[in-house]
C-alpha cells in the first residue's frame, strides 16, 4: 500500500511539473469558491472591485469589506502566498489578530507576535479576513490564549510535521494548528469534518479553517492571485 501511495505521489509531482510549464499563469491560478456560510460585509452601494489578472501591474490595494485597520481582536487572517511547494491546499498561511497591530503566528522564524503590516499590500497580494461566529468575549479569550503561547519560556518552535494536538504545553505549532487550538479551548472547533487525502482528516489545514461553518469572511485585499506551487491545480483536496 505504501508503494502504491508513493507511486501516486510521484506521478502527481511529474504531472504538476508538466502543467506548470505547459499552462499559462492565468490558468494555473484559480480562485476557490467560498463556502456558503462565508459572506463579505459590504454596503449595498458598494461594488466589489475585480481582482486584476496576474499579468497586470497593481499600484493600489484592491479592497473589499473592512480594512486591516478595522479588524477586531480574535479575527483571523488567511493568505495565499507564492510558494514553491504547496500540497493540496489553496491558502498557505493563517494567523490570529490579537490587537495593537499584532498577529499571533507560527512561522518558520518561530511562534511569535508579528506586525499586522506584514499582511498588507504590497508584501501580500491575496489576503482574506475572517471572523469566528462566537461571542466577542470568546474571540478575545482565543487571542489571549494565542498570545500566551508566544510568551512561553522558551517559546514554542514551528512544527516540522502536521498534527492536531491542542495541548497548551506542546513544544511545536504550525500556523493553522495554533489558530485552531486557540479557539478549541474556548469551545469552538474550527475543524470541518470529511475531506479526502493522505492525512485522513488528522491535519488542521488552512483550507479546513477557511471552509469551516464557524467562520465567515468580513473583508479582503486581493490584488493578485499568486502562482501555485505544486500541484498547480485546484480545487484543493481538503486534508
Secondary structure as GFF3:
##gff-version 3
##sequence-region A 1 239
A	DSSP	alpha_helix	2	22	.	.	.	ID=ss1
A	DSSP	alpha_helix	25	28	.	.	.	ID=ss2
A	DSSP	beta_strand	63	65	.	.	.	ID=ss3
A	DSSP	three_ten_helix	68	70	.	.	.	ID=ss4
A	DSSP	beta_strand	76	79	.	.	.	ID=ss5
A	DSSP	beta_strand	93	99	.	.	.	ID=ss6
A	DSSP	beta_strand	102	107	.	.	.	ID=ss7
A	DSSP	beta_strand	110	115	.	.	.	ID=ss8
A	DSSP	three_ten_helix	116	119	.	.	.	ID=ss9
A	DSSP	beta_strand	126	132	.	.	.	ID=ss10
A	DSSP	alpha_helix	136	150	.	.	.	ID=ss11
A	DSSP	beta_strand	157	158	.	.	.	ID=ss12
A	DSSP	beta_strand	172	173	.	.	.	ID=ss13
A	DSSP	alpha_helix	175	184	.	.	.	ID=ss14
A	DSSP	alpha_helix	206	210	.	.	.	ID=ss15
A	DSSP	beta_strand	215	222	.	.	.	ID=ss16
###
